[in-house]
Amino acid sequence: MTQNAIARPPVASRAEWLEARKKLLTDEKELTKHYDRVNAERRRLPMVKIEKDYAFEGPEGKKSLKDLFGDNKQLIVYHFMFDPTWDTGCEGCTGFVDSLGPGIPEMLHEKSIAFVLISRAPLAKLQAYATKRGWDWPWYSSFGSEFNYDFHATLDEKVAPIEYNYIGKEQLEARRGKGKVEGEDHGISVFLRDGDDLFHTYSAYARGTENITNAYELMDITPYGRQQDFEVSPDGWPQKPTYG
């Protein structure tokens, strides 16, 4: 093998391959069961009522957080890193949005879920970047709002205590280095609407967002999940919560 060659899997007989594959299948099934258990535990999380009035700038003008739901009961926000001083969006966040399939909005809407992007950059910059990337995802500017700070997508000690991925400034500096903990970060947050009341149900950051790349995985982080085993009532609510 040359120095730069990529190591190959070992060669085996069909019987040896089948034995190894069945062993792996056992592990794969256990991983799936564990994923289901984690999803159920996530749906059992308590929720926090939103008390602030957040304002966002969109193509149709000013919008409230409630407006971003549209006629849906649940809302997923992707915190897209785009500082007001930048001319382009975060490369990693761009890759995340590029990975989302065009059929996702319709699939989510069928489950009463809205999906939007939110960044602090001015709307004109967001629209220019979306046009360049060929995106038509709903994208709103939170510039001038405390939204990014409250949900730990923008870190600025002058505005709010430093916290990202559920650890504080000291731990972050131990990982990132002294003085490298402020600025924009990415994440994903989920909200639930009950009449005029809004609730925060879930947030994930850093590597916690890396495997959320299709409609089913997005459904899995909402309080009502995939809603596969029951019908939705006329008022738009599942007839029973998918807490199993």
Buried (B, 14 or more C-beta within 10 A) or exposed (E): EEEEEEEEEEEEEEEEEEEEEEEEEEEEEEEEEEEEEEBEEBBEEEBEEBEEEBBBBBEEEEBEBBBBBEEBBBBBBBBBBBBEEBEEBBEEBBEBBEEBEEEBBEBBBEBBBBBBBBBBBBBEBBBBBBEEBEBEBBBBBBBEBBBBBBBBBBBEEEEBEBBBBEEEBEBBBEEEEEEEBBEBBBBBBBBBBEEEEBBBBBBBBEEBBEEBBBBEEBBBBBBBBBBEEEEBEEEEEBEEBBEE
